[in-house]
């Protein structure tokens, strides 16, 4: 599960297939981490760099149920405890308004659990060197079994607060149907920028492939708290030793995973590799990247930017 570099591709791919995880130790140096962390903290207080986040505080007072759960087969509705937080954060209708955002992240973090930056390639060009690592794409190609494309790249911050858990904090799979369509398969690579000394990432995963789960259990435990899980799944929970400078691959479709709320500001870079007909492409087309930068990439890596918006 732990590797010193990206050169042992077969072992990394086997780890992802068997465990849903592969941790690459010392993937980036400390200077890069500190530079990005400093810039992130400063720009969290500048509304022009921020996407409008979901208002978890407002949503929690309304106690609504999901309007739709189109991914959930009707015959499994009786197993599913429906509430507004059992879905991706961005789909929550309540939003934090600009007046609150202008007061700075130490204030608005009491209204939302996380926030994402606009156009990370433009506003944080430091991440380009990380994202366009040739070896990451080589591993993604072998995992997806075809040419990988960037589906989504996000720089996101998660907050310490007393709001209800939602999305990232609950155990879920990104593919919410028992059998993922072939074109919807994806691979994620994450890098934390907030860890210090021997502190570990807040991420955890259940080492139990969903194809081995009972179908009703798969649907019942989408977006669940740890205490809601049955014993056979609780026993399989692992917390990988991801530390400062590390990065890690994980398979988000076949393994339930979550990230508990942090004890301080959490800063994460999300890199998602997809196939050419993935459902994520409409979102990808909204991400800006420098046309000049793309033109300087190698032909192979350049192809991966097909769905990004070049400006």
N, C-alpha and C positions, 0 to 999 in steps of 0.2 A: 504493500500500500504506500510505502514511502520510498522516494527515489531522489538521488542526488542531482540528476539532470534529465534532459529530455531524450537522451541518446538511446536509452533502452526501451525502444518503442513497443516491442512485443510484450514485454513485462508490464508496461504501463497499460496497454490495451487489455491484457488479461485481468489486471486489477480492476479496471473499469467494468469489464464484463462480469467478473465474479462478485465484486464488492460494491460496484457503482461509484468507486472512488479511486483516485490516484493523486497523492500529494507530492509536489515537486519542491524539494527543500532549497532554500536560498535562491529563489528564482529571480528576485531583483535586489539591488543593493540598497543599503540604508539611506544613502544620499537621495536617491530617487524617491524613496518612501517619504522622507522628511519634506522634500520640496513640494510634493503633491499634497501632503497633509496640510502644510502651511497655507497653500493656495486655496484648498477646499474650505478650511475654516474661515478664511477671510471672505470668500464668495458666498458662503451660506447666509451672509448678512446683506447681500446685494440681490434684490428681487429680479434684476434683469437677467441673471444667470439661472434662475430657478423655474422649474416646471411647477404648475399649481398642484399642490398635494391634496390628498383626500383628508377631509375633516373627520377624524375618528371620534373626537369628542362629541361633535354634533350627531353623528350617526349612532353613537352609543345611547344617547338620550331618547332617540326615536324608536329604538328597538324594533326596527323593521325586519321582515323576512325578505329573502331574495325574491325579486319579481319573477325571475325565470331561472331555471337550472336545466337548460336545454341539453347539457351533456349527461344528465342523469336519467337513465331509463325509468319509465313510469313504474315498473314493477319493483324498483328498489327505493321508491320514495318513502316507504314505511320504515326503512332502515336509516334514513338520513335526517339528522336534526338540523333543520334549516335556520340560518340566521344571516344577517347582513355581512358579517365578517368572514364567512366561509366562501371567499372568492378572491381573485386578485385585487390588490389595493386600488389600482386605477379604475376599477369598475364601480367603486362606491361613489354614489352621486353627490354626496355632500363634499364641498371643497372649502379649503381655507382661503379666505378672501385676502386681497392685497394689503388691506389695512393691518391685518395681523402679521403678514409676512414682513412688512416694512419695519416691524419692531425688533427683528433679529431672531436668529434661531433659538436662542435661549428662552425666548418668549413663545414663538410659534411651535416649538417642540412639545408644548403642553397640549397641542391640538391635533397633532398628527404623529404617527409612528415612524414615518420615513419621508424623504424628499429626494427628488432626482434632479440633476443638472441638465440644462439644455445643451444640445450639440457638444458632447464631450470632446470630439476630435478638434473642434474649433476653439473651444474655451479652455481646454486642457490638452494642448498638443503634446505634452510630455507622455501621454499614454500611447501615442502612435507607435513608439519604439517597442512598447510592451505588446500591444495587440498584434502588430504585424511581424510576429516572430515566425520565421519559416517552419520551425519544428512543431509549433502548435498546429499549424495547418496540415502538416504531414500526418500527425496523429488524428486530427479531425477527419481527414480524408479516409484513413483506414477504418475509423470507427463508423463513419456514415456510409462507407463503401461507395463513395462517389465524390466528385469535386465539392469541397465545402465552400459555403458563402457565409459572410457575416450577416447574421440575422438580427442581432441587436447588440449594442454596446452601451452600457450605462454606468455612470458614476453616481452612486447613491449613498445617502447617509441615513442611518437609523438612530433613533433617539431613546434615551432613558426617560421614562415617564410612568405615570400611573394609569394610562389608558388601557382599554381591553386589548388583548392579543388579536392580531389579524394576519392574514396572508402568510408572510415569511415566518411568523412566529408559530404557526400551526403545521402539523405534519400533513404533507400533501404530495401529489405528483403533478408535474406540469401538464402531462397528458392525463386528462380526467376521464377518459374512456378506457375500458379494460384492455382493449387492443388498439394500439396507436397506428394510424395510417402510415404507410411506408414513407411517404413524403414529409410527414410531420416529425420524424425522428430528429433529435437534436443533441448537442453536447455542450455543456457549460464549462467555462474555466473562470474561476474567481480568484481575486487577489485582495487581501485586506491591507489597509493602510493605517490602521489605528492601534495595532497591537504593540505592546512594549515589553521589553525584557523577556520573561518566560511565559507571558500571557498567551492563552490559547483562544482560537476562534470560537464563537458561540454556536457554530453550525453543528448539527448532528444528523445522522442518517440511520435508517433501519435496514440492516443487511438481510433483507428478505425480499426476493424478487416478486413483483406483483403477479406474475403468471402462476405463482405458487399459492397465492391468496385465494380464498373463497371469493366469488364474485360479489356476494352481498357485503363481505368485509371490505373489499376494495372501495366500494361506493360509500359504505357507512362511515369509514374513517378518513375520508377526504377532509382536510382542514380540521384536524383533531388536536386537542391538547394531549400531552403525554399521559395524563391520568385517565384519559378516555380510552386508551388503547388496551386491547386484550393482552394477556400475559405472554402469549407466543410472539407478539410483536415487540413488547417492552423488552424482552430478553435479548432482542437483536439490535437494540439501539447502541450506536457507537458515536463517540465524539472524537473525530480525527485530530491528531496533534498538529494542527496548522498554526504556525507561529509567524512572527515578524519576518518578512522577506519571502515567505512561502507563497505558492499558488497551488490551486488544486482543480483537477477535472472532476466532474461528477455527471452521472447519468440521471437527469431529472424525471424521466418518464417511467422508469422501471423500479425506482426505489423511493419510498416515502422519505421526506427530508424536511428539516425546519432550521430556523436560527432563532434562538430565544432572544428576548430583549437584552440589549447591552447594559453594562453598568456605567458606561460613558458613551460619548459619541462614537458610533461605528461608521467607518468609511470603507466602501467596497467598490471594486471594479468588476463588472459583469461582462463577460465576453461569450456570446452565444453563436455557435456554428450550426448552420442549417443546410438543408437540401434546397434545390432550385424551385420547388413548388410548395414551400412551407407556408403555413398560415400566418407567420410573423412578418412576411414581406411588406404588407402595407405600412406597418410601423417602421420598418427599416428605411423605407423611402423618405421618411421625415427626418432622418439623421443626416446632418450636413458634414461634408468633409472637403478639404481643399483639393481642387482639381489638379493643382500643381504638384501636391504631395503624391496623389495617386499615380500621376504620370511618371513619377520617378521610381515606382515600385517595380519589382521583377514581373514579367508577364504572368507567371503563375499566381503570385499573390495579388496582383492587380485584378485578376478575374474575380477574386473573392469580394470585391467592392461593388459588384454589379448592381446591387439594390440600394446602395447608399446614394444620397443626393449630392452630386459633385458641384461645387460652387467656386 
